[in-house]
């Protein structure tokens, strides 16, 4: 049980950092600020459902694509780590809200994808499934999406609590953590290749 909880925590943290609710939340507020409470709730439900469906589909198809193309888990760890590192660096050096601001109509896109589940989250999911297994990874994903749901429902209160500056500062810390996780993935991939 203790081992499972540790694995769950090890899968939860990278997904939490990759989603980066502190970046997504201000964008969500700006997109939905003119909506009624009922309409906003509908958008929240649609976005969470979209995030779940896209994540599950990507995990299922991603594994099959790996087998077809002959990509090893170590190859993906290195490639995924490099991609996450680029995302993290962009988050640190650029204004995150500006970089990720979506365009187009409101609905499933852009909040569900790519705001909640973007390339960083999908890459993280595949690496975690390979490293820790599908059950703890999916449990960690669902827990993270529950946090996103609760954050969206209480968006205004959270922003008032931290202030926009506080939310931005936390987002930068999340980016540094994401960079650290990316370096760890690259290190594990390179070490495993050298061993074999």
DOGU-720817 format. One record per atom (N, C-alpha, C): residue in three letters; x, z, y. Coordinates in pm, whole numbers, padded with zeros to 5 digits, always signed. Atoms other than C-alpha are relative to their C-alpha. Layout:
N
ALAXZY
...
This chain:
196
UNK+00083+00000-00121
UNK+00000+00000+00000
UNK+00087+00000+00126
UNK-00091-00009-00116
UNK+00280+00095+00240
UNK+00073-00132+00020
UNK-00069+00129-00006
UNK+00462-00228+00154
UNK-00092-00109+00057
UNK+00095+00099-00049
UNK+00146-00434+00218
UNK-00023+00016+00150
UNK+00020-00027-00143
UNK+00093-00268+00557
UNK+00120-00049+00081
UNK-00121+00047-00069
UNK+00454-00347+00650
UNK+00000-00153+00009
UNK+00009+00146+00001
UNK+00406-00712+00548
UNK-00106-00047+00100
UNK+00108+00035-00093
UNK+00078-00724+00744
UNK+00048+00012+00145
UNK-00055-00018-00135
UNK+00256-00589+01052
UNK+00100-00111+00032
UNK-00100+00107-00019
UNK+00538-00842+01004
UNK-00063-00137+00024
UNK+00070+00126-00025
UNK+00283-01124+01003
UNK-00085+00008+00127
UNK+00087-00019-00117
UNK+00060-00978+01276
UNK+00076-00023+00132
UNK-00075+00004-00127
UNK+00330-00947+01545
UNK+00038-00142+00042
UNK-00033+00137-00043
UNK+00458-01309+01540
UNK-00122-00081+00046
UNK+00121+00073-00041
UNK+00101-01445+01558
UNK-00049+00050+00135
UNK+00040-00060-00127
UNK+00014-01203+01839
UNK+00084-00054+00115
UNK-00093+00049-00102
UNK+00321-01311+02033
UNK-00022-00149+00026
UNK+00020+00145-00015
UNK+00255-01683+01966
UNK-00130-00033+00074
UNK+00126+00021-00071
UNK-00109-01662+02083
UNK+00016+00035+00148
UNK-00027-00047-00137
UNK+00003-01469+02395
UNK-00129+00011+00082
UNK+00129-00022-00066
UNK-00336-01337+02507
UNK+00017+00023+00150
UNK-00023-00028-00142
UNK-00180-01239+02841
UNK+00017-00127+00082
UNK-00001+00131-00066
UNK-00135-01609+02922
UNK-00139-00063-00010
UNK+00128+00064+00026
UNK-00463-01725+02768
UNK-00112+00062+00085
UNK+00109-00072-00068
UNK-00680-01459+02937
UNK-00024-00045+00144
UNK+00025+00046-00138
UNK-00626-01556+03305
UNK-00055-00143+00006
UNK+00050+00139+00003
UNK-00685-01924+03216
UNK-00147+00000-00042
UNK+00139-00011+00045
UNK-01003-01834+03028
UNK-00090+00046+00115
UNK+00079-00051-00113
UNK-01128-01637+03330
UNK-00021-00108+00105
UNK+00011+00104-00104
UNK-01055-01921+03572
UNK-00092-00114-00044
UNK+00083+00109+00051
UNK-01231-02175+03347
UNK-00148+00041-00004
UNK+00138-00044+00025
UNK-01543-01963+03284
UNK-00059+00085+00112
UNK+00044-00094-00104
UNK-01578-01772+03613
UNK-00137-00035+00060
UNK+00129+00041-00058
UNK-01881-01975+03731
UNK-00114+00000-00102
UNK+00102+00003+00105
UNK-02068-01938+03401
UNK-00082+00129-00002
UNK+00081-00120+00023
UNK-02352-01700+03320
UNK+00060+00077-00118
UNK-00053-00084+00108
UNK-02280-01413+03081
UNK-00034-00060-00137
UNK+00043+00059+00128
UNK-02479-01583+02802
UNK+00081-00124-00034
UNK-00077+00122+00022
UNK-02298-01915+02846
UNK+00146+00033-00035
UNK-00138-00041+00028
UNK-01958-01743+02852
UNK+00012+00052-00143
UNK-00001-00054+00136
UNK-02044-01560+02528
UNK-00005-00113-00103
UNK+00007+00117+00090
UNK-02136-01893+02364
UNK+00135-00070-00008
UNK-00132+00064-00005
UNK-01804-02043+02475
UNK+00102+00082-00080
UNK-00092-00089+00074
UNK-01617-01740+02334
UNK-00018-00019-00150
UNK+00028+00016+00144
UNK-01788-01775+01994
UNK+00048-00136-00052
UNK-00044+00134+00039
UNK-01723-02150+01981
UNK+00152-00009-00009
UNK-00147+00008-00003
UNK-01357-02106+02071
UNK+00063+00074-00118
UNK-00053-00077+00113
UNK-01296-01838+01804
UNK-00024-00075-00131
UNK+00033+00076+00120
UNK-01474-02045+01537
UNK+00093-00121-00013
UNK-00091+00115+00000
UNK-01267-02350+01635
UNK+00140+00041-00041
UNK-00134-00050+00031
UNK-00946-02147+01619
UNK+00015+00028-00150
UNK-00003-00031+00144
UNK-01030-02026+01265
UNK+00005-00128-00083
UNK+00009+00124+00078
UNK-01124-02372+01134
UNK+00129-00081+00009
UNK-00123+00079-00019
UNK-00820-02548+01284
UNK+00118+00066-00070
UNK-00110-00072+00064
UNK-00581-02278+01160
UNK-00003-00015-00151
UNK+00013+00011+00146
UNK-00715-02283+00803
UNK+00028-00142-00048
UNK-00022+00140+00037
UNK-00716-02664+00792
UNK+00148-00034+00008
UNK-00142+00031-00018
UNK-00359-02682+00923
UNK+00085+00063-00109
UNK-00075-00067+00107
UNK-00232-02427+00670
UNK-00018-00075-00131
UNK+00028+00071+00126
UNK-00402-02614+00382
UNK+00069-00136-00004
UNK-00058+00135-00004
UNK-00289-02963+00489
UNK+00151+00005+00016
UNK-00143-00013-00025
UNK+00053-02848+00607
UNK+00081+00017-00127
UNK-00069-00022+00128
UNK+00153-02725+00261
UNK+00006-00129-00082
UNK+00005+00126+00075
UNK+00043-03054+00103
UNK+00097-00103+00058
UNK-00092+00094-00067
UNK+00237-03258+00361
UNK+00145+00034-00034
UNK-00136-00044+00037
UNK+00550-03052+00286
UNK+00038-00056-00137
UNK-00029+00046+00137
UNK+00525-03140-00084
UNK+00018-00151-00004
UNK-00007+00147-00001
UNK+00464-03510-00017
UNK+00130-00049+00062
UNK-00120+00045-00073
UNK+00753-03544+00229
UNK+00130+00062-00053
UNK-00119-00063+00054
UNK+00990-03321+00032
UNK+00069+00094+00098
UNK-00055-00094-00099
UNK+01035-03078+00321
UNK+00005+00139-00063
UNK-00012-00134+00055
UNK+01168-02740+00209
UNK-00042+00103+00104
UNK+00039-00108-00092
UNK+01062-02408+00358
UNK+00112+00031+00099
UNK-00113-00026-00090
UNK+01411-02365+00503
UNK+00008-00106+00110
UNK+00005+00106-00102
UNK+01386-02703+00680
UNK-00102+00035+00106
UNK+00108-00029-00095
UNK+01059-02593+00835
UNK+00031+00124+00083
UNK-00037-00120-00077
UNK+01194-02252+00934
UNK+00091-00037+00116
UNK-00094+00041-00107
UNK+01475-02417+01130
UNK-00074-00082+00105
UNK+00074+00085-00095
UNK+01249-02683+01286
UNK-00103+00082+00077
UNK+00100-00084-00065
UNK+00972-02433+01356
UNK+00063+00097+00098
UNK-00072-00092-00089
UNK+01219-02187+01503
UNK+00045-00067+00129
UNK-00044+00075-00119
UNK+01358-02452+01738
UNK-00117-00030+00093
UNK+00120+00028-00081
UNK+01006-02549+01854
UNK-00046+00126+00072
UNK+00043-00126-00062
UNK+00910-02186+01915
UNK+00097+00043+00110
UNK-00101-00035-00100
UNK+01237-02133+02103
UNK-00022-00079+00128
UNK+00029+00084-00118
UNK+01154-02424+02335
UNK-00122+00052+00075
UNK+00120-00055-00064
UNK+00804-02283+02398
UNK+00032+00130+00075
UNK-00034-00128-00061
UNK+00949-01940+02469
UNK+00081-00020+00129
UNK-00083+00027-00119
UNK+01209-02078+02713
UNK-00086-00055+00113
UNK+00091+00054-00102
UNK+00940-02279+02896
UNK-00087+00110+00061
UNK+00081-00111-00051
UNK+00727-01964+02924
UNK+00079+00090+00094
UNK-00083-00088-00083
UNK+01016-01768+03072
UNK+00033-00065+00134
UNK-00049+00065-00122
UNK+01135-02027+03326
UNK-00108-00065+00085
UNK+00108+00063-00077
UNK+00800-02180+03428
UNK-00116+00095+00015
UNK+00123-00077-00016
UNK+00472-02043+03551
UNK-00093-00038-00115
UNK+00070+00030+00124
UNK+00285-02017+03218
UNK-00140-00055+00022
UNK+00138+00044-00023
UNK-00065-02059+03358
UNK-00003-00145+00045
UNK-00011+00137-00050
UNK+00043-02378+03532
UNK+00028-00096-00115
UNK-00041+00088+00109
UNK+00207-02524+03221
UNK-00111-00021-00101
UNK+00100+00009+00105
UNK-00082-02450+02989
UNK-00141-00028+00053
UNK+00134+00021-00054
UNK-00371-02521+03226
UNK-00062-00125-00061
UNK+00059+00114+00068
UNK-00607-02746+03033
UNK-00077-00091+00095
UNK+00083+00093-00075
UNK-00792-03051+03157
UNK-00113-00046-00091
UNK+00111+00048+00080
UNK-01119-03203+03044
UNK-00119+00092+00005
UNK+00125-00075-00002
UNK-01463-03066+02967
UNK+00016+00136-00067
UNK+00002-00133+00061
UNK-01537-02704+02877
UNK-00063-00010-00138
UNK+00058-00001+00135
UNK-01617-02627+02513
UNK+00103+00042-00102
UNK-00092-00030+00111
UNK-01430-02613+02185
UNK+00143-00032+00043
UNK-00127+00035-00063
UNK-01145-02794+02357
UNK-00024+00016+00150
UNK-00138-00037+00030
UNK-00951-02669+02552
UNK+00022+00146-00042
UNK-00026-00142+00025
UNK-01008-02297+02482
UNK+00040+00026-00145
UNK-00034-00021+00141
UNK-01015-02298+02100
UNK+00133-00063-00036
UNK-00125+00076+00016
UNK-00745-02564+02085
UNK+00022-00076+00129
UNK-00124-00063+00045
UNK-00486-02566+02236
UNK+00028+00140+00057
UNK-00032-00128-00063
UNK-00521-02238+02430
UNK+00020+00112-00100
UNK-00015-00109+00098
UNK-00584-01996+02142
UNK+00094-00045-00112
UNK-00083+00052+00110
UNK-00439-02206+01860
UNK+00067-00129+00047
UNK-00082+00113-00042
UNK-00165-02434+01988
UNK+00114-00023-00098
UNK-00113+00029+00089
UNK+00156-02572+01837
UNK+00081+00123-00042
UNK-00079-00120+00032
UNK+00335-02236+01855
UNK-00068+00082-00109
UNK+00075-00078+00100
UNK+00060-02059+01656
UNK+00000-00072-00135
UNK+00005+00076+00126
UNK+00031-02337+01396
UNK+00136+00001-00071
UNK-00135-00006+00058
UNK+00408-02346+01345
UNK+00026+00138-00060
UNK-00019-00138+00047
UNK+00417-01966+01311
UNK-00078+00024-00129
UNK+00083-00020+00120
UNK+00133-01970+01056
UNK+00065-00059-00125
UNK-00061+00065+00116
UNK+00309-02217+00825
UNK+00125+00073-00046
UNK-00122-00074+00036
UNK+00637-02027+00838
UNK-00035+00133-00066
UNK+00038-00131+00054
UNK+00464-01693+00772
UNK-00063-00013-00139
UNK+00060+00022+00133
UNK+00259-01832+00479
UNK+00110-00020-00103
UNK-00111+00024+00092
UNK+00581-01954+00320
UNK+00081+00127-00027
UNK-00089-00116+00011
UNK+00770-01630+00387
UNK-00070+00123-00058
UNK+00069-00123+00040
UNK+00502-01362+00329
UNK-00120-00022-00092
UNK+00119+00029+00082
UNK+00218-01537+00144
UNK-00123-00024+00086
UNK+00117+00043-00076
UNK-00123-01663+00244
UNK-00093+00115+00038
UNK+00095-00109-00027
UNK-00328-01339+00220
UNK+00036+00083+00122
UNK-00033-00079-00119
UNK-00136-01121+00469
UNK+00001-00083+00128
UNK-00003+00087-00118
UNK-00092-01419+00703
UNK-00140-00024+00053
UNK+00138+00023-00044
UNK-00465-01497+00711
UNK-00065+00127+00052
UNK+00052-00128-00050
UNK-00551-01128+00752
UNK+00052+00028+00141
UNK-00061-00020-00132
UNK-00308-01107+01045
UNK-00061-00094+00103
UNK+00064+00098-00089
UNK-00462-01423+01195
UNK-00139+00049+00043
UNK+00136-00048-00030
UNK-00817-01280+01170
UNK+00005+00120+00094
UNK-00015-00117-00089
UNK-00705-00949+01328
UNK+00035-00043+00142
UNK-00037+00051-00132
UNK-00545-01142+01613
UNK-00117-00068+00070
UNK+00115+00068-00060
UNK-00857-01351+01667
UNK-00108+00101+00041
UNK+00091-00108-00042
UNK-01065-01030+01679
UNK+00046+00056+00135
UNK-00056-00048-00128
UNK-00831-00910+01957
UNK-00030-00100+00111
UNK+00030+00105-00100
UNK-00875-01244+02139
UNK-00147+00007+00038
UNK+00144-00007-00025
UNK-01254-01217+02102
UNK-00034+00119+00091
UNK+00026-00121-00080
UNK-01262-00860+02239
UNK+00058-00013+00141
UNK-00064+00021-00131
UNK-01024-00959+02522
UNK-00084-00093+00086
UNK+00085+00095-00075
UNK-01246-01252+02623
UNK-00129+00067+00047
UNK+00125-00068-00034
UNK-01559-01036+02615
UNK+00021+00098+00117
UNK-00032-00099-00105
UNK-01388-00776+02838
UNK+00105-00053+00098
UNK-00105+00067-00078
UNK-01176-01027+03036
UNK+00015+00057+00141
UNK-00006-00047-00139
UNK-01265-00907+03386
UNK+00057+00142+00008
UNK-00046-00139+00001
UNK-01206-00540+03303
UNK+00150+00010-00029
UNK-00143-00001+00036
UNK-00864-00612+03146
UNK+00084-00047+00117
UNK-00075+00052-00115
UNK-00750-00817+03445
UNK+00004+00102+00113
UNK+00002-00105-00103
UNK-00860-00539+03682
UNK+00094+00114-00035
UNK-00085-00112+00047
UNK-00676-00281+03471
UNK+00148-00028+00024
UNK-00142+00034-00011
UNK-00340-00461+03465
UNK+00034-00068+00133
UNK-00029+00082-00118
UNK-00374-00677+03777
UNK+00061-00132-00046
UNK-00054+00131+00038
UNK-00271-01044+03775
UNK+00152+00005-00016
UNK-00146-00014+00010
UNK+00093-00948+03835
UNK+00042+00068-00128
UNK-00029-00072+00124
UNK+00090-00705+03542
UNK-00018-00087-00122
UNK+00026+00093+00110
UNK-00061-00965+03310
UNK+00112-00103-00011
UNK-00110+00099-00002
UNK+00205-01219+03417
UNK+00129+00061-00054
UNK-00122-00067+00045
UNK+00485-00965+03357
UNK-00001+00020-00152
UNK+00012-00021+00145
UNK+00358-00882+03006
UNK+00019-00133-00073
UNK-00014+00133+00060
UNK+00339-01256+02933
UNK+00148-00039-00013
UNK-00143+00032+00005
UNK+00711-01294+03016
UNK+00069+00079-00113
UNK-00056-00082+00108
UNK+00796-01007+02777
UNK-00036-00062-00135
UNK+00044+00067+00122
UNK+00590-01183+02507
UNK+00085-00124-00029
UNK-00082+00120+00016
UNK+00792-01500+02569
UNK+00139+00034-00054
UNK-00132-00043+00048
UNK+01120-01313+02515
UNK-00008+00041-00148
UNK+00020-00036+00141
UNK+00982-01167+02189
UNK-00015-00125-00087
UNK+00017+00126+00073
UNK+00877-01517+02081
UNK+00135-00069-00022
UNK-00135+00058+00012
UNK+01232-01640+02150
UNK+00080+00072-00109
UNK-00072-00079+00102
UNK+01371-01357+01933
UNK-00048-00035-00141
UNK+00057+00039+00130
UNK+01134-01446+01647
UNK+00048-00140-00038
UNK-00048+00136+00024
UNK+01237-01812+01682
UNK+00144+00000-00050
UNK-00141-00010+00041
UNK+01607-01723+01655
UNK+00010+00056-00142
UNK+00001-00059+00134
UNK+01530-01510+01346
UNK-00037-00107-00104
UNK+00040+00107+00093
UNK+01352-01808+01181
UNK+00114-00098-00024
UNK-00113+00093+00011
UNK+01646-02038+01254
UNK+00111+00062-00085
UNK-00106-00072+00074
UNK+01892-01777+01121
UNK-00033+00006-00149
UNK+00040-00008+00141
UNK+01693-01729+00797
UNK+00012-00136-00069
UNK-00007+00134+00056
UNK+01667-02105+00741
UNK+00142-00044-00027
UNK-00141+00040+00013
UNK+02038-02169+00799
UNK+00069+00081-00109
UNK-00061-00087+00101
UNK+02143-01868+00588
UNK-00040-00041-00142
UNK+00049+00040+00134
UNK+01923-01978+00293
UNK+00059-00134-00044
UNK-00060+00131+00034
UNK+02056-02336+00310
UNK+00146+00017-00042
UNK-00142-00025+00032
UNK+02417-02210+00309
UNK+00013+00067-00138
UNK-00004-00070+00129
UNK+02343-01978+00013
UNK-00022-00096-00116
UNK+00034+00094+00108
UNK+02193-02264-00191
UNK+00092-00120-00003
